[in-house]
C-alpha cells in the first residue's frame, strides 16, 4: 500500500543517513561501526526484495492480460493462444507457466506442449489437471496434428518429403541428428519424424516451408531443417540461421536498421493444431470442471492463426511476392 511504501522509504532513508554519520564519526569504535553498518545494509536489502516481489507480480499480470487478448479458441477443458515471439513457455519467472501460477483463477492451468522462445503461434493450455492428463496422452500418442511454417536460408531438395532420423546428444550435451552421412557417437537417441513441403521459393536463396512434425523432440524442426535439409531456419541463431543473410539485407533493411539489429527474429510459426474426434476424449469429465462456458464441444478440433506474425509477413511478402 502507499502507507507501507512511505514507511519503507522513510526507514531506508534513515538507514542511509545513519550509515553516512557513522562513517564520518571518529569517536565510534571499529566493532560498533561494523555492527551498525550490517544492520543498515540489512534494512536496505529488505527494501530491494519488496520491490522485486512487486515487479514479479506486475510482470505476471501483464502476461495474463496479453494472453487474454490473443485467445484463438476456448472451451471447458483447454484454451489456445497465439504465442508471441520472445516469451518462454516454461521455466523462468517471466514465462507463461509462471504467470499462470500466480493467480487464483489460473493456478491449476497446465502447459501441455512447448514452443521455443523464438517460435510464435498456436499454444495449447489445459484448464485442469485432468484435462492436462488427457491432452498429454493425445500428444504422446500422436493424435494431435500440428502444422508449422518456416522460412529457410536456402531451398531444400527434394522440394518435399519425409525426414526420419534419430536425435541424440554428443559428449558435450549438444543436440544433433544421426544421419547416414554423419559418423557420430550420440547418446539418448530418440526417433523423430517430420513431413515437409516447399510452398514458395526465392530461387535457391530461401524457401517458405510447411512442416508437419509427427514426433515432438526438442528443437526437432530446427534440427531437421539445419542438419538434414541443410537449410537452417532464418533467425535461428543456435543452428546456423541467426545472422542477416545478404538477400535479406538488400531487400528489406536499410544500413541504419542493419547496424541497429545484429540478430534476426526466428521465422518459425505454429500455424495450426487439430485433433480428430476431440469431443470423445473429454466426454466423461464434462461435469468435473468448476467453470462451464456452455459452449458445445466440437467433434473435431482445429485451431488456426489468422495470419503470420508481422516480422514473418514482412519477409514473405518481399521474398515470395512473385
C-alpha positions, 0 to 999 in steps of 0.5 A: 500500500502507499502507507507501507511504501512511505514507511519503507522509504522513510526507514531506508532513508534513515538507514542511509543517513545513519550509515553516512554519520557513522562513517564520518564519526571518529569517536565510534569504535571499529566493532560498533561501526561494523555492527551498525553498518550490517544492520543498515545494509540489512534494512536496505536489502529488505527494501530491494526484495519488496520491490522485486516481489512487486515487479514479479507480480506486475510482470505476471499480470501483464502476461495474463492480460496479453494472453487474454487478448490473443485467445484463438479458441476456448472451451471447458477443458483447454484454451489456445493462444497465439504465442508471441515471439520472445516469451518462454513457455516454461521455466523462468519467472517471466514465462507463461507457466509462471504467470499462470501460477500466480493467480487464483483463477489460473493456478491449476492451468497446465502447459501441455506442449512447448514452443521455443522462445523464438517460435510464435503461434498456436499454444495449447493450455489445459484448464485442469489437471485432468484435462492436462492428463488427457491432452498429454496422452493425445500428444504422446500418442500422436493424435494431435496434428500440428502444422508449422511454417518456416522460412529457410536460408536456402531451398531444400531438395527434394522440394518435399518429403519425409525426414526420419532420423534419430536425435541424440546428444554428443559428449558435450550435451549438444543436440544433433541428428544421426544421419547416414552421412554423419559418423557420430557417437550420440547418446539418448537417441530418440526417433523423430519424424517430420513431413515437409513441403516447399510452398514458395521459393526465392530461387535457391536463396530461401524457401517458405516451408510447411512442416508437419512434425509427427514426433515432438523432440526438442528443437526437432524442426530446427534440427531437421531443417539445419542438419538434414535439409541443410537449410537452417531456419532464418533467425535461428541463431543456435543452428546456423540461421541467426545472422542477416543473410545478404538477400535479406539485407538488400531487400528489406533493411536499410544500413541504419536498421542493419547496424541497429539489429545484429540478430534476426527474429526466428521465422518459425510459426505454429500455424495450426493444431487439430485433433480428430474426434476431440469431443470423445476424449473429454466426454466423461469429465464434462461435469468435473470442471468448476467453470462451464462456458456452455459452449458445445464441444466440437467433434473435431478440433482445429485451431488456426492463426489468422495470419503470420506474425508481422516480422514473418509477413514482412519477409514473405511478402518481399521474398515470395511476392512473385 
